[in-house]
Amino acid sequence: MARDSKPSRRRARLLAAASVTALTMGATVLAALPAQAAARPWGHDVSSHQKNVNWSKAKNKGARFTYVKATESTTYKNPYFSQQYEGARKAGIIRGAYHFAVPDQSSGRTQAAYFVRNGGWWQGDGWTLPPALDIEFNPYDKHKCYGMSKGSLVSWIGSFSAEVRRLTGRRPVIYTNYHWWKTCTGNSGAFAANHALWLARYDASAGSLPRGWSYWTFWQYDNSGGLPGDQNLFNGSMAQLKRFARG
């Protein structure tokens, strides 16, 4: 998810996998969704890379939720955030905001405050997903763990989480992938008990989960498909998604 310009990834593994299923969402036949998609709400996440999204079209194709990039570090705000975030709501799509972490630039608390000031808020209206923290391999240089120790990164995430909760009343969803989490946090189990997991894995199954999590709440299974941006599933029913949004 990382930067607004993403590397291209082919969907061949999903298309070739034996464990895919054909579904119909809205009027769209989706022949390459993972088998785990059955009866689960379909959604996506977007950033300035998608520019002005046609939300009515996304809703008609089957989008039931979306996450919108709001901020990065303390120096970037998505210039399309209002169109994307408010447009999704007007189209009847449950939406939330996410922050891309750059932990070596400032503290978790500082970045959390910047995020909440610039779109990362929450209210229990049933339409607003909890704020999300996107933390993954450093896209900007060779220091994939931002030149920080495992303990320092765990502390950084904890600081970000505490500030988001103080300001919004919700703990952030944590977006990551298994390999980053294992490499850069030592596969910490410190957040599993009270943070929802948004797992990134582009394959026909979600695969291994970071320590402590027994299930994913959201799964980003591809970076292209029938909806604008990255493709996601929610691990539950539509009623459960609405309850999760309400808190």
C-alpha positions as CSV (number, residue, x, y, z in Angstrom):
1,M,0.0,0.0,0.0
2,A,2.9,2.3,1.0
3,R,3.4,5.1,-1.5
4,D,0.9,6.6,-3.9
5,S,2.8,5.2,-6.9
6,K,2.8,1.4,-6.4
7,P,4.9,-1.3,-8.1
8,S,2.9,-3.4,-10.6
9,R,2.0,-6.9,-9.4
10,R,0.4,-9.5,-11.6
11,R,-2.7,-11.4,-10.5
12,A,-1.5,-14.6,-12.1
13,R,-1.2,-16.5,-8.8
14,L,-4.8,-15.8,-7.9
15,L,-6.1,-16.7,-11.4
16,A,-4.1,-19.9,-11.5
17,A,-4.8,-21.0,-8.0
18,A,-7.2,-23.9,-7.4
19,S,-8.7,-22.2,-4.4
20,V,-10.6,-19.4,-6.2
21,T,-14.3,-19.0,-6.6
22,A,-16.7,-17.2,-8.9
23,L,-18.9,-14.7,-7.1
24,T,-21.4,-12.1,-8.2
25,M,-21.4,-8.8,-6.3
26,G,-23.8,-6.2,-7.6
27,A,-23.9,-6.9,-11.3
28,T,-20.2,-7.8,-11.5
29,V,-19.0,-11.4,-11.8
30,L,-15.7,-11.8,-9.9
31,A,-14.1,-14.9,-11.0
32,A,-10.7,-14.5,-9.3
33,L,-11.5,-13.8,-5.7
34,P,-10.0,-16.1,-3.1
35,A,-12.2,-18.9,-1.9
36,Q,-12.2,-17.2,1.5
37,A,-14.3,-14.4,-0.1
38,A,-17.6,-16.3,0.1
39,A,-20.2,-14.2,1.9
40,R,-17.7,-11.6,3.0
41,P,-18.0,-7.9,2.2
42,W,-15.7,-6.8,-0.6
43,G,-13.8,-3.5,-0.4
44,H,-10.7,-1.6,-1.4
45,D,-8.3,1.1,-0.4
46,V,-7.3,4.2,-2.3
47,S,-4.8,7.0,-2.2
48,S,-3.9,10.0,-4.4
49,H,-2.8,7.4,-7.0
50,Q,-6.5,6.8,-7.8
51,K,-7.3,10.6,-7.9
52,N,-11.1,11.4,-8.1
53,V,-12.8,8.0,-7.6
54,N,-16.2,7.3,-9.2
55,W,-17.8,6.1,-6.0
56,S,-21.2,5.3,-7.5
57,K,-19.5,3.0,-10.0
58,A,-17.5,1.4,-7.2
59,K,-20.7,0.8,-5.1
60,N,-22.5,-0.7,-8.1
61,K,-19.5,-3.1,-8.7
62,G,-19.8,-4.3,-5.1
63,A,-17.7,-2.1,-2.9
64,R,-19.0,-2.2,0.7
65,F,-16.1,-0.5,2.5
66,T,-13.0,1.5,1.7
67,Y,-9.9,2.9,3.4
68,V,-8.6,6.2,2.2
69,K,-5.0,7.4,2.7
70,A,-5.0,10.6,4.7
71,T,-1.4,11.3,5.7
72,E,2.2,10.2,5.6
73,S,4.7,11.1,8.3
74,T,4.0,14.7,9.2
75,T,4.7,16.2,5.8
76,Y,2.1,14.8,3.5
77,K,-1.7,15.0,3.1
78,N,-3.5,13.3,0.3
79,P,-4.8,16.1,-1.9
80,Y,-7.8,13.9,-3.0
81,F,-8.7,12.9,0.5
82,S,-12.0,14.9,0.8
83,Q,-13.3,13.7,-2.6
84,Q,-12.4,10.1,-1.7
85,Y,-13.5,10.0,1.9
86,E,-16.7,12.1,1.7
87,G,-17.5,10.7,-1.7
88,A,-17.5,7.2,-0.4
89,R,-19.9,8.1,2.4
90,K,-22.3,9.8,0.0
91,A,-22.3,6.7,-2.2
92,G,-23.3,4.6,0.9
93,I,-19.9,3.0,1.4
94,I,-18.5,2.5,4.9
95,R,-15.1,4.3,5.0
96,G,-12.1,5.0,7.1
97,A,-8.8,6.7,6.9
98,Y,-5.2,5.4,7.1
99,H,-1.8,6.8,7.8
100,F,1.4,5.6,6.2
101,A,4.1,5.4,8.9
102,V,7.6,6.7,8.4
103,P,8.9,5.9,11.9
104,D,12.4,7.3,11.5
105,Q,11.1,10.8,10.8
106,S,9.2,11.5,14.0
107,S,7.6,9.9,17.0
108,G,4.5,7.7,16.9
109,R,2.7,10.2,19.0
110,T,3.6,13.1,16.7
111,Q,2.5,11.2,13.6
112,A,-0.7,10.0,15.2
113,A,-1.7,13.6,16.2
114,Y,-0.9,14.8,12.6
115,F,-3.1,12.0,11.2
116,V,-6.1,12.7,13.4
117,R,-5.9,16.4,12.7
118,N,-6.0,15.6,8.9
119,G,-8.7,13.0,8.5
120,G,-7.9,10.2,10.9
121,W,-10.8,10.8,13.2
122,W,-13.6,8.4,14.1
123,Q,-17.2,8.5,15.2
124,G,-19.6,5.7,16.1
125,D,-22.1,6.4,13.3
126,G,-21.8,3.0,11.7
127,W,-20.2,4.5,8.6
128,T,-16.7,5.3,9.9
129,L,-14.1,2.6,10.3
130,P,-11.5,3.0,13.0
131,P,-8.3,4.8,12.0
132,A,-5.6,2.5,10.5
133,L,-1.9,2.5,10.7
134,D,0.0,1.3,7.6
135,I,3.4,0.0,8.7
136,E,5.6,-2.0,6.3
137,F,9.0,-2.1,4.6
138,N,10.6,1.3,4.1
139,P,10.0,2.2,0.5
140,Y,12.5,5.1,0.5
141,D,15.9,3.5,1.2
142,K,17.8,0.3,1.9
143,H,17.0,0.4,5.7
144,K,13.9,-1.7,5.4
145,C,13.2,-1.4,9.1
146,Y,13.9,2.3,9.1
147,G,17.2,1.8,10.7
148,M,15.4,1.1,14.0
149,S,15.7,-1.8,16.4
150,K,12.8,-4.2,16.9
151,G,12.1,-2.9,20.3
152,S,12.1,0.7,19.1
153,L,9.6,-0.1,16.4
154,V,7.3,-1.9,18.8
155,S,7.5,1.2,21.1
156,W,6.8,3.5,18.2
157,I,3.7,1.5,17.2
158,G,2.6,1.6,20.9
159,S,3.0,5.3,21.0
160,F,1.0,5.9,17.8
161,S,-1.7,3.6,19.1
162,A,-2.0,5.3,22.5
163,E,-2.3,8.7,20.9
164,V,-4.9,7.6,18.4
165,R,-7.0,6.1,21.1
166,R,-6.6,9.2,23.3
167,L,-7.8,11.4,20.5
168,T,-10.5,9.2,18.9
169,G,-11.5,6.6,21.5
170,R,-10.5,3.8,19.1
171,R,-7.3,1.8,18.8
172,P,-6.0,1.8,15.3
173,V,-6.3,-1.1,12.9
174,I,-2.8,-2.3,12.1
175,Y,-2.0,-2.9,8.4
176,T,1.1,-4.9,7.8
177,N,2.5,-8.1,6.2
178,Y,3.8,-11.1,8.0
179,H,7.4,-10.8,6.7
180,W,7.8,-7.1,7.8
181,W,6.3,-7.9,11.2
182,K,8.5,-10.8,11.8
183,T,11.7,-9.1,10.5
184,C,11.2,-5.6,12.0
185,T,9.3,-6.3,15.3
186,G,10.6,-9.7,16.0
187,N,7.1,-11.0,15.4
188,S,5.8,-9.1,18.4
189,G,2.5,-10.2,20.0
190,A,2.1,-7.0,21.9
191,F,-0.9,-5.7,19.9
192,A,-2.9,-8.8,19.0
193,A,-5.2,-8.7,22.0
194,N,-6.7,-5.3,21.2
195,H,-5.8,-4.2,17.7
196,A,-7.6,-5.5,14.5
197,L,-5.2,-6.9,11.9
198,W,-5.3,-5.7,8.3
199,L,-3.1,-8.3,6.6
200,A,-1.4,-7.7,3.2
201,R,-0.7,-10.9,1.2
202,Y,-1.2,-11.2,-2.5
203,D,-2.1,-14.8,-2.9
204,A,-5.0,-17.2,-2.9
205,S,-4.9,-17.5,0.9
206,A,-4.1,-15.1,3.7
207,G,-1.2,-17.4,4.9
208,S,0.6,-17.0,8.2
209,L,-0.5,-14.4,10.7
210,P,1.7,-12.3,12.9
211,R,2.1,-13.7,16.4
212,G,-0.9,-13.5,18.7
213,W,-3.5,-12.9,16.0
214,S,-5.7,-15.9,15.4
215,Y,-7.6,-14.2,12.5
216,W,-7.4,-11.2,10.1
217,T,-10.1,-8.6,10.2
218,F,-9.2,-7.2,6.8
219,W,-7.2,-8.9,4.1
220,Q,-5.6,-7.0,1.2
221,Y,-5.3,-9.8,-1.3
222,D,-4.3,-7.9,-4.5
223,N,-3.3,-4.4,-5.7
224,S,-5.6,-4.4,-8.7
225,G,-8.9,-5.8,-9.7
226,G,-12.6,-4.8,-10.1
227,L,-12.4,-1.8,-7.7
228,P,-10.1,1.2,-7.7
229,G,-6.8,0.6,-5.8
230,D,-6.0,-2.4,-3.7
231,Q,-8.6,-5.2,-3.2
232,N,-9.7,-6.2,0.3
233,L,-12.1,-8.5,2.1
234,F,-13.6,-8.1,5.6
235,N,-13.6,-11.2,7.7
236,G,-17.3,-11.4,8.7
237,S,-20.8,-10.5,7.5
238,M,-22.1,-7.1,6.5
239,A,-23.8,-6.8,9.8
240,Q,-20.5,-7.5,11.6
241,L,-18.8,-4.9,9.5
242,K,-21.3,-2.3,10.6
243,R,-20.9,-3.3,14.2
244,F,-17.1,-3.1,13.9
245,A,-17.5,0.5,12.5
246,R,-19.8,1.5,15.3
247,G,-17.3,0.3,17.9
